[in-house]
Amino acid sequence: MQFVNFVLAVISIMMAGVFYLVFRDPRRDIPASPLGVVSPVDGVVVDIDLTDKGVMQGEAHVVRIRIDSLGTYTARAPVEGKIMDLQSINGDRVVDYRTNALWLQTDEGDDVVLQFHGYRFGLAPMSFVRFGERVGQGQRCAYLRLTRFAEVHLPVESKILVKPGQTIAAGSDLIGKLPHA
């Protein structure tokens, strides 16, 4: 009987540890950079590339981040701006965002898109924000739900401040600067 109680106690402590890792959301110091783009997730930069598909007119930078499995499971808004509806884009723009993307438009008119890929157990991220809402730079905006990769799409004129292999923290590390800076 004592052995069974010991095993149940160990299992309970392990489950509490897992819940702590999944649901923790530490306070982050957001950098004072008005047109800076902060990392939306904890992780490692996997790739930086150019794409000609997306919300932006023409080419855009894509920063791909492998999300840290032991990091926080909350995504943060990379820039301050308004959440736009990907379904309401005029016919002259190409859209290659099927689901789970947040399109943010800054007050200066720059478009930044945050998209997620590689869902574990089929659990796609859930957004805390709705179309038309304003979010602040580094503000919590989505629950990742075991997602593996995040992509940040930036205007091609943006300056990229990270390199592949670099470890970044959500909301506190700058990954780029928008062109109006």
N, C-alpha and C positions, 0 to 999 in steps of 0.2 A: 504493500500500500504506500509506503514512504517513497519507493522508487517511482511509482506512478505519479505521485504529487511532485517529485523532483523533475520528472520529464515534462509534465504540464507547465511547471514554472519556467523551465528553460525555453520551451516553445513559446510561452507568453512573452518572455523577455525578448526573444528573437523577433517575434511579430511586432512588438513595440518599437524595436530598432528599425525594422523595415518601414513602418509607418512614419517614424521620425525622418528617415532619409527621404521618403517620397513627399511628405507634406511640409517639410521645413521651408521657410522662405526668409532668409536673413536680410537684414537691412543693408542697403547698398548706397554708397556715396556716388551720386550722379555727378559727372564732371560738368563744370560750368563752361559749356561750349555750345552756344545757341544753334549753330548749323552743323554740329558734330553728329555723327551717327554712332550710337552706342551698341554694343553687342546685345542681342536680344536673349541670348542663352549662355550658360556656362558650357565651355567646350574647347575644342581645338579646331583652328581653321584648316580645312582640308584642301580647299582649292579656291582660286580667284580666277574668274574667266569673264569673257564677254558673251552676251547673247543678243540676238536680234528679235527675240520673242518677248512679249510681256506688255505691261501697261505703258511703259515709256515709249515715246516716239523713237524709232530707230534702235540703236544699240544701247545696252545697259551693262554695268558691271554686276557680276553675281559673286557674292562671297558665300561659300558653302562651309558650314560649321557642323562638325560631328558633336552631338550633344553628349556631355559627360553623364554616364550612367549613374554616377553617385552625386551629381550636381542637383541643384534645385529643379523642380518640375514646373516652374512658372516662367513664362516668356514675358519679356519686357518690350515696350514700344521703342524701336530704334531712334525715332525722331519725334518731335512735338508736331502735332498736326491733327487733321480731321480724318476719320475713318471713312473711306469711300466704298461704294458698292461696285464690285467687279462686274456685275451683270448689267450695269447701266452705262457702259462705255459706248461712245459713238462708233459708227461703222468704220472709220478710218484708222482705228487702233486695233492691233492684233492682240488677242488675249489667249495666253497659254497657261492659265491658272484654273485648274479644274475644281479643286476644293482646298480648304484649309489654307487660305492665304488672306493676309490682311494688307490692304492697300491704304497707305497713309499719304496724305497730301499736305505739305507744309504751307504756311502762310505765303511763302515766296513762290508757290506753285510747283515745287519739286515733288516728284512722285517716288516713294520708297515702298517696296513690296516685301513682306515677310511671308515666306512659304515654308511648309513643313513636309517632310518625306520620311518613309521608313517606320511605319507604325508597328509596334509590338502588340501582338494579340488582337490586331485590327482596331486598336483604340486610337482614333484620330484626336488631335488637340481640340479643346473647347475654348472659344473666345469669351472673355468677360465683357467685351465692348460691342456696341452695335453701330450700324451705319449711321453716319451723321454726328456721332459723338466726337469730342475732342479728347486727345490724350496728351499727356506730358512726356517729355523725353525720359526714358527709363521707367515709366509707369507700368505696373503689372497689367497685362492685357490678355493673357491666355494661359490655360492650364495644359501642359504638354502631354500628359498621359502616356508616358513611356515612348515618346517619339525619338527617333535616332538622329535625324538631320534637320537643320534649319538652313534656309537660303535667304540672303538679303539682297534684293535687286536695287541698285542705285543708278542714278543718271550717269551716263558715260563721262560727263565732265567732272564727276566727283573725284576726289583724291582718296585713294585707298591707303590706310595707315597700318594694315596688318600684313603678315606674310604667312604662307602655308606652314603648318607645324606650330604656329604660335598659340599658346593657351590664353583664353580670354574669359572674363567674368561678366555675367549678365548685368547690364545697367551701369557698370562702372568703367569698362574699357572701351575706348573709341576704336571703331573699325574703319571709319572714313569721315570725310568732310564734304558737305554738299557744295556745289559750285558757287553759290551766292555768298560764301564766307569771305 
